Each structure stands twice: as structure tokens, then as C-alpha cells.
Amino acid sequence: MIIVMEPKATKEEIDVVKNNLEKKGFKIVLNHGDVMTVIAAIGDKRLVDPASIASFEGVRSVKLIQEPYKLASREGKEEDTVIEFPNGVKIGGLERPVMMVGPCSVEKDFNGLLRVAVAAREMGCQFLRGGAFKPRTSPYEFQGLEEKALEYLAIAREKTGLLVVTEVMDTADVPMVEDYADVVQIGARNMQNFKLLKAVGKCGKPVLLKRGGAASIREFLLAAEHIMCNGNEKVILCERGIKSFDSTFTRNTLDLAAIPIIKKYSHLPIIADPSHGTGRRYLIEPMAKAALVAGANGLMIEVHHDPENASSDGAQSLSIPQFKDMQKRINKLIGRIDYDNQQLKD
């Protein structure tokens, strides 16, 4: 249930509504907008009469939300969520799309990671991504350097100023990853790991949530809801492709339609990962461009200093020269998009 307060509603009037609902067992989340306050009440709507709430002083309207994702819903928060970092970088809304680039896995060759980070900075990117803990289909494949990889990412951040995005796989590792990372990532395989979602919901860093390979959009938004209802409203969604019947030409099917659909029904920012979304190096640039035109708030691109010898996902990683060449065109495209109307300028 969503209670929209009058623009001039006092703190006392807001508290009366909040306390009344809390006594009935509702969990309350307050959204203080520039003009008015919106109260999201999460609980059994059978326990309260919406008309009685509407009669409280300072209440403008009461809306019952049909979708189960109340906090992630645009009905609960009409304006776009914009996540701002201490260095001024912003994700969401009409802000310029961000770039998150780096290798699939952080490897022993730190100089290789640093070369990628320096190239990313030179091309105007804001984030360095890299896996410290790697969930792999085979137990015999490279599993990541764990904390040593986190240390490498932190050193690269010091040298380049890029923000760090890295994945956490286990609830026990959340505090450690939070110490090193600027954005904590939940990978596709863990999208419905509810204990992990709860844990990152209680951490103090923004969370990048990747869509599961067989997840519907509703399930995707409900996973975000798990994070948000545990206290962390700084959630960035990531469309990274879903499993399809045809895996001959692509690793996954990048669901570009999910971007405008999520923007219609949710206020959360969403980025696209065309590297995992296709699994093919030659498809990264065209799908990256398509995602930006569809309204993505950013891109996650895998870049490796030596893709042919990468420990993981070399086939979907760009070399540094390939990345720089592509990024010049991506930057030009970003400059041409009218984000107020989400269309290309002449």
C-alpha cells in the first residue's frame, strides 16, 4: 500500500500515519521527495481499511499496489532512483550512462589488470569490474584469487581513481567484499540466493544485481525487493542475457526489451552486460549500442589485456585496442542520445 501525503503535511501528521500502520504489523519505508512524502506500507492489506487511512490529516491519497514488488515499483516511487558516489559519479535517471569495464577474473598478473584500468580511465569510464570469487560450472576451472584479487582491485583504484565493482558469493564474505568494493555485485547464479540478498541488503554499499539466466522480469524485481526490504535501497539492476533454445550463435539472449519494461514499472537504474548477454566478442559493440538506445543507464563490458589466454571468458572479452576503438564510438553515441526523450539526435 502506498500513502501519498500532502505537500504541506507536517512531521506529526506523517508520524501518526506511520505509527498507526506499524501497530497493525506493517513495515514502513518513507520516501521524502522534493515536494511530498510517500509512505510505502508492506504487509497484509486485509488488516487495514484504505478509506480509514485516507481520512487521516495530511493524507492526499491511498493506493493499493497490485504487484508484489512494492519498494522497487514505480507506484511506490515515481521519480527515478539516482545513486551517487563520493567522487560525484551518478547512476540512474537522466544522468550520462556509466561504463563498468575489466576482466571477468582478476588474475595473478596485476600489471595486466592495471593496463586495463588505465585504458578504462583514458576512455572516460567510471568503474573497474573484476571477479575475485568466480562461480564456475566446472570445479576444475579457475575459481578466483579471492582476497588477493580484492587487494589488486583496491590498488588499481588508488592508481586510476576508478570505482570498483566485484561479486560476492557467500554471506560470510560480505563484510570483506564491502571493505574493498564500491559496488557489491550479486551474480546471475545467486539472484535468488535469498540469504545472500538479505545480507547485502544490510550492507552499506550499492548493490549491482544481475538477472538470473532463467528469471522472469517479475522474479528479477522481486530479488531486488529482497535487498531493499532489508534496508538497502541503492540497487542497480543488470540485464545480462537469459537462456534460450538457440545457443549455437550466442551464449545467452540479451533481453533488450527488459530495459524499457523495467524503466516503466520500476524506478531503479538498469545497466546492460552485452559480454555475458551474447558470449561473442563481435556482438558486444552492436548490442551495447542497442542497449543504450533502449535506455540503459550504463554498460558492463569485459576487457582483458590478453583475451586469448584469459583464465575465464576470453571469447567474450575485448582486447585493450579493441575496447578503445569501440569506446570511441560508444562515447560518440552517448553524446547523441537525448536522455529527456530517449532518442537519437540528428
C-alpha positions, 0 to 999 in steps of 0.5 A: 500500500502506498500513502501519498501525503500532502505537500504541506503535511507536517512531521506529526501528521506523517508520524501518526500515519506511520505509527498507526500502520506499524501497530497493525504489523506493517513495515514502513519505508518513507520516501521524502521527495522534493515536494511530498512524502510517500509512505510505502506500507508492506504487509497484509492489506486485509488488516487495514481499511484504505478509506480509514487511512485516507481520512487521516490529516495530511493524507492526499491519497491511498493506493493499493499496489497490485504487484508484489514488488512494492519498494522497487515499483514505480507506484511506490516511487515515481521519480527515478532512483539516482545513486551517487558516489563520493567522487560525484559519479551518478547512476540512474535517471537522466544522468550520462550512462556509466561504463563498468569495464575489466576482466571477468577474473582478476588474475595473478598478473596485476600489471595486466589488470592495471593496463586495463584500468588505465585504458578504462580511465583514458576512455572516460569510464567510471568503474573497474569490474573484476571477479575475485570469487568466480562461480564456475560450472566446472570445479576444475576451472579457475575459481578466483584469487579471492582476497588477493584479487580484492587487494589488486582491485583496491590498488588499481583504484588508488592508481586510476581513481576508478570505482570498483565493482566485484561479486560476492558469493557467500554471506560470510564474505560480505563484510570483506567484499564491502571493505574493498568494493564500491559496488557489491555485485550479486551474480546471475547464479545467486539472484535468488540466493535469498540469504545472500540478498538479505545480507547485502541488503544490510550492507552499506554499499550499492548493490549491482544485481544481475538477472538470473539466466532463467528469471522472469522480469517479475522474479528479477524485481522481486530479488531486488525487493529482497535487498531493499526490504532489508534496508538497502535501497541503492540497487542497480539492476543488470540485464545480462542475457537469459537462456534460450533454445538457440545457443549455437550463435550466442551464449545467452539472449540479451533481453533488450526489451527488459530495459524499457519494461523495467524503466516503466514499472520500476524506478531503479537504474538498469545497466546492460552486460552485452559480454555475458548477454551474447558470449561473442566478442563481435556482438558486444559493440552492436548490442551495447549500442542497442542497449543504450538506445533502449535506455540503459543507464550504463554498460558492463563490458569485459576487457582483458589485456590478453583475451586469448589466454584469459583464465575465464571468458576470453571469447567474450572479452575485448582486447585493450585496442579493441575496447578503445576503438569501440569506446570511441564510438560508444562515447560518440553515441552517448553524446547523441542520445537525448536522455529527456526523450530517449532518442537519437539526435540528428 
